Amino acid sequence: MPMRRRRPLLRAAATGAVVYGATKAGTNAAINKQQAAAEDEARMQAVEAQAAEAQQMAAQAQQQAPPPAAPPAAPAGAGTEDRLAQLKELAALRDSGVLTPEEFEQEKQRILNG
């Protein structure tokens, strides 16, 4: 009789161990997924913080950039060649984006009327 009891108890114990092991493995997998998700979230936040810092630094650099230098004033009684050279220089500054079209027109009128 004792033999019959041992086998059912051993089966129950073995089954319990298997169930426990499967449950433990499932719990560990869930914990690992949560940890991986938390690490991914932390990495994303770090990348976003770096991007925001880079944008802020770029904005500060633009604000600190000196304004474009005004073209040299035309000397009194400047000849046509000097005026033409100044107009070409102004056009180059406008084309490169240093001067706005409005600034270009103002300086052009100053040179032509000067």
LOLUM-76600 format. One record per atom (N, C-alpha, C): residue number from 0; residue in one letter; x, y negated, z. Coordinates in steps of 0.001 Angstrom, whole numbers, plus 500000, padded with zeros to 6 digits. Layout:
BEGIN
> k:r:c1:c2:c3
> NUM:A:X:Y:Z
...
This chain:
BEGIN
> k:r:c1:c2:c3
> 0:M:500780:501186:500000
> 0:M:500000:500000:500000
> 0:M:500845:498714:500000
> 1:P:501875:498660:500750
> 1:P:502668:497453:500730
> 1:P:503205:497126:499337
> 2:M:503419:498115:498518
> 2:M:503917:497831:497179
> 2:M:502895:497060:496356
> 3:R:501689:497383:496523
> 3:R:500672:496673:495758
> 3:R:500602:495209:496157
> 4:R:500816:494957:497389
> 4:R:500753:493576:497833
> 4:R:501929:492753:497289
> 5:R:503056:493329:497251
> 5:R:504224:492575:496810
> 5:R:504107:492111:495365
> 6:R:503657:492948:494548
> 6:R:503576:492542:493147
> 6:R:502623:491371:492943
> 7:P:501414:491412:493453
> 7:P:500557:490243:493259
> 7:P:501139:488991:493911
> 8:L:501782:489130:495045
> 8:L:502389:487962:495679
> 8:L:503565:487451:494867
> 9:L:504347:488352:494324
> 9:L:505475:487927:493500
> 9:L:504998:487229:492242
> 10:R:503942:487776:491665
> 10:R:503390:487123:490467
> 10:R:502882:485733:490812
> 11:A:502205:485610:491905
> 11:A:501676:484312:492313
> 11:A:502809:483342:492587
> 12:A:503839:483815:493245
> 12:A:504983:482961:493537
> 12:A:505692:482560:492252
> 13:A:505852:483508:491355
> 13:A:506506:483218:490084
> 13:A:505665:482242:489272
> 14:T:504371:482463:489250
> 14:T:503473:481570:488515
> 14:T:503521:480176:489117
> 15:G:503528:480110:490438
> 15:G:503628:478807:491108
> 15:G:504923:478099:490776
> 16:A:505999:478839:490700
> 16:A:507293:478238:490370
> 16:A:507296:477715:488943
> 17:V:506691:478450:488043
> 17:V:506618:478018:486645
> 17:V:505769:476769:486538
> 18:V:504629:476763:487216
> 18:V:503748:475596:487179
> 18:V:504462:474396:487781
> 19:Y:505145:474601:488905
> 19:Y:505886:473523:489542
> 19:Y:506969:472999:488607
> 20:G:507694:473913:487975
> 20:G:508757:473507:487061
> 20:G:508214:472714:485880
> 21:A:507093:473151:485334
> 21:A:506489:472451:484204
> 21:A:505991:471077:484640
> 22:T:505398:471022:485821
> 22:T:504908:469749:486323
> 22:T:506065:468806:486593
> 23:K:507115:469329:487194
> 23:K:508297:468519:487487
> 23:K:508933:468005:486192
> 24:A:509007:468877:485197
> 24:A:509578:468465:483908
> 24:A:508712:467382:483274
> 25:G:507401:467538:483344
> 25:G:506499:466524:482784
> 25:G:506631:465202:483511
> 26:T:506766:465268:484823
> 26:T:506938:464049:485615
> 26:T:508255:463373:485271
> 27:N:509307:464154:485154
> 27:N:510615:463584:484790
> 27:N:510563:462950:483404
> 28:A:509881:463591:482477
> 28:A:509766:463031:481130
> 28:A:509023:461707:481175
> 29:A:507961:461629:481964
> 29:A:507202:460382:482083
> 29:A:508060:459289:482714
> 30:I:508820:459660:483739
> 30:I:509703:458693:484390
> 30:I:510767:458214:483415
> 31:N:511337:459126:482640
> 31:N:512359:458755:481653
> 31:N:511780:457815:480603
> 32:K:510545:458061:480170
> 32:K:509908:457179:479186
> 32:K:509711:455789:479769
> 33:Q:509272:455733:481026
> 33:Q:509063:454443:481665
> 33:Q:510384:453690:481804
> 34:Q:511438:454390:482167
> 34:Q:512745:453752:482301
> 34:Q:513245:453254:480949
> 35:A:513046:454061:479917
> 35:A:513475:453649:478580
> 35:A:512686:452423:478126
> 36:A:511390:452405:478411
> 36:A:510569:451258:478035
> 36:A:511015:450013:478795
> 37:A:511331:450167:480075
> 37:A:511800:449029:480865
> 37:A:513140:448518:480338
> 38:E:514028:449421:479965
> 38:E:515325:449014:479412
> 38:E:515146:448300:478080
> 39:D:514247:448811:477237
> 39:D:513974:448155:475959
> 39:D:513417:446755:476178
> 40:E:512525:446619:477146
> 40:E:511941:445315:477456
> 40:E:513024:444354:477944
> 41:A:513917:444844:478781
> 41:A:515009:444002:479285
> 41:A:515926:443567:478143
> 42:R:516223:444478:477224
> 42:R:517069:444125:476062
> 42:R:516377:443065:475202
> 43:M:515065:443239:474999
> 43:M:514314:442283:474182
> 43:M:514335:440904:474819
> 44:Q:514146:440855:476129
> 44:Q:514160:439575:476826
> 44:Q:515539:438929:476737
> 45:A:516585:439725:476815
> 45:A:517946:439190:476703
> 45:A:518184:438616:475309
> 46:V:517724:439307:474290
> 46:V:517891:438830:472911
> 46:V:517101:437536:472709
> 47:E:515878:437494:473235
> 47:E:515060:436281:473102
> 47:E:515703:435115:473840
> 48:A:516279:435382:474995
> 48:A:516945:434323:475758
> 48:A:518159:433801:474990
> 49:Q:518913:434697:474368
> 49:Q:520073:434271:473581
> 49:Q:519634:433444:472382
> 50:A:518554:433849:471740
> 50:A:518061:433100:470577
> 50:A:517599:431707:471006
> 51:A:516897:431630:472127
> 51:A:516433:430328:472614
> 51:A:517614:429433:472971
> 52:E:518642:430014:473573
> 52:E:519830:429246:473931
> 52:E:520547:428742:472680
> 53:A:520617:429588:471661
> 53:A:521271:429174:470409
> 53:A:520499:428032:469744
> 54:Q:519165:428115:469768
> 54:Q:518362:427038:469185
> 54:Q:518554:425741:469962
> 55:Q:518601:425844:471275
> 55:Q:518793:424665:472102
> 55:Q:520161:424032:471829
> 56:M:521186:424864:471696
> 56:M:522521:424345:471413
> 56:M:522564:423675:470045
> 57:A:521875:424252:469066
> 57:A:521841:423656:467731
> 57:A:521131:422306:467766
> 58:A:520044:422219:468524
> 58:A:519318:420955:468634
> 58:A:520179:419895:469306
> 59:Q:520926:420285:470338
> 59:Q:521808:419338:471006
> 59:Q:522924:418880:470076
> 60:A:523440:419790:469276
> 60:A:524509:419432:468341
> 60:A:524008:418427:467309
> 61:Q:522771:418610:466865
> 61:Q:522210:417672:465890
> 61:Q:522008:416301:466522
> 62:Q:521579:416284:467777
> 62:Q:521349:415007:468448
> 62:Q:522663:414276:468710
> 63:Q:523725:415013:468930
> 63:Q:525008:414404:469250
> 63:Q:525799:414002:468004
> 64:A:525355:414433:466835
> 64:A:526073:414099:465602
> 64:A:526001:412591:465374
> 65:P:527121:411986:465016
> 65:P:527101:410533:464786
> 65:P:526278:410200:463546
> 66:P:525654:409025:463538
> 66:P:524877:408634:462358
> 66:P:525813:408429:461164
> 67:P:525299:408593:459965
> 67:P:526166:408426:458792
> 67:P:526704:407001:458716
> 68:A:527931:406897:458310
> 68:A:528573:405586:458200
> 68:A:527977:404824:457027
> 69:A:527803:403532:457244
> 69:A:527282:402687:456174
> 69:A:528377:402514:455118
> 70:P:527979:402445:453864
> 70:P:528984:402241:452823
> 70:P:529656:400879:453014
> 71:P:530877:400753:452547
> 71:P:531590:399484:452731
> 71:P:530879:398334:452026
> 72:A:530966:397174:452643
> 72:A:530318:395989:452065
> 72:A:531083:395551:450814
> 73:A:530327:395028:449879
> 73:A:530941:394565:448634
> 73:A:531667:393254:448901
> 74:P:532897:393146:448425
> 74:P:533612:391884:448613
> 74:P:532955:390774:447797
> 75:A:533100:389546:448284
> 75:A:532497:388402:447594
> 75:A:533092:388287:446198
> 76:G:532214:388072:445208
> 76:G:532655:387928:443832
> 76:G:533156:389224:443234
> 77:A:532647:390350:443694
> 77:A:533095:391644:443187
> 77:A:532705:391778:441723
> 78:G:533577:392399:440970
> 78:G:533326:392571:439556
> 78:G:532326:393682:439279
> 79:T:531952:393817:438028
> 79:T:530979:394819:437614
> 79:T:531505:396227:437873
> 80:E:532789:396430:437686
> 80:E:533364:397757:437908
> 80:E:533270:398158:439376
> 81:D:533520:397190:440270
> 81:D:533415:397486:441704
> 81:D:531983:397841:442078
> 82:R:531038:397078:441548
> 82:R:529628:397360:441845
> 82:R:529228:398739:441322
> 83:L:529677:399057:440142
> 83:L:529357:400358:439559
> 83:L:529939:401495:440406
> 84:A:531167:401317:440883
> 84:A:531790:402326:441729
> 84:A:531017:402482:443034
> 85:Q:530576:401364:443602
> 85:Q:529802:401424:444842
> 85:Q:528455:402120:444625
> 86:L:527823:401842:443506
> 86:L:526543:402489:443204
> 86:L:526717:403996:443014
> 87:K:527823:404386:442376
> 87:K:528096:405810:442205
> 87:K:528331:406485:443567
> 88:E:529047:405776:444424
> 88:E:529297:406313:445762
> 88:E:527980:406448:446545
> 89:L:527134:405447:446426
> 89:L:525823:405503:447078
> 89:L:524998:406682:446553
> 90:A:525015:406868:445251
> 90:A:524251:407976:444655
> 90:A:524766:409322:445153
> 91:A:526077:409429:445301
> 91:A:526657:410679:445811
> 91:A:526220:410917:447254
> 92:L:526200:409851:448047
> 92:L:525748:409983:449434
> 92:L:524277:410378:449505
> 93:R:523477:409791:448623
> 93:R:522048:410139:448579
> 93:R:521862:411592:448153
> 94:D:522603:412015:447132
> 94:D:522476:413384:446627
> 94:D:522936:414423:447645
> 95:S:523903:414054:448477
> 95:S:524392:414999:449481
> 95:S:523512:415006:450723
> 96:G:522546:414092:450798
> 96:G:521626:414076:451929
> 96:G:522052:413168:453059
> 97:V:523143:412434:452894
> 97:V:523598:411532:453955
> 97:V:522679:410322:454038
> 98:L:522254:409814:452882
> 98:L:521344:408669:452835
> 98:L:519962:409114:452371
> 99:T:518954:408488:452954
> 99:T:517587:408738:452484
> 99:T:517360:407892:451232
> 100:P:516345:408201:450441
> 100:P:516076:407374:449257
> 100:P:515820:405910:449615
> 101:E:515179:405662:450762
> 101:E:514902:404280:451174
> 101:E:516206:403544:451492
> 102:E:517116:404236:452208
> 102:E:518404:403619:452526
> 102:E:519200:403362:451251
> 103:F:519117:404290:450318
> 103:F:519813:404131:449039
> 103:F:519312:402877:448319
> 104:E:518002:402700:448282
> 104:E:517421:401540:447581
> 104:E:517830:400237:448259
> 105:Q:517845:400218:449590
> 105:Q:518236:399000:450307
> 105:Q:519686:398628:449994
> 106:E:520561:399614:450053
> 106:E:521981:399338:449791
> 106:E:522206:398977:448316
> 107:K:521449:399618:447439
> 107:K:521582:399299:446015
> 107:K:521204:397844:445764
> 108:Q:520116:397403:446378
> 108:Q:519683:396008:446193
> 108:Q:520711:395034:446789
> 109:R:521302:395422:447926
> 109:R:522317:394574:448553
> 109:R:523537:394433:447634
> 110:I:523921:395546:447005
> 110:I:525085:395501:446105
> 110:I:524762:394691:444859
> 111:L:523602:394919:444278
> 111:L:523248:394213:443044
> 111:L:523023:392721:443278
> 112:N:522509:392379:444440
> 112:N:522240:390956:444720
> 112:N:523428:390262:445391
> 113:G:524407:391045:445788
> 113:G:525504:390579:446610
> 113:G:526450:389672:446007
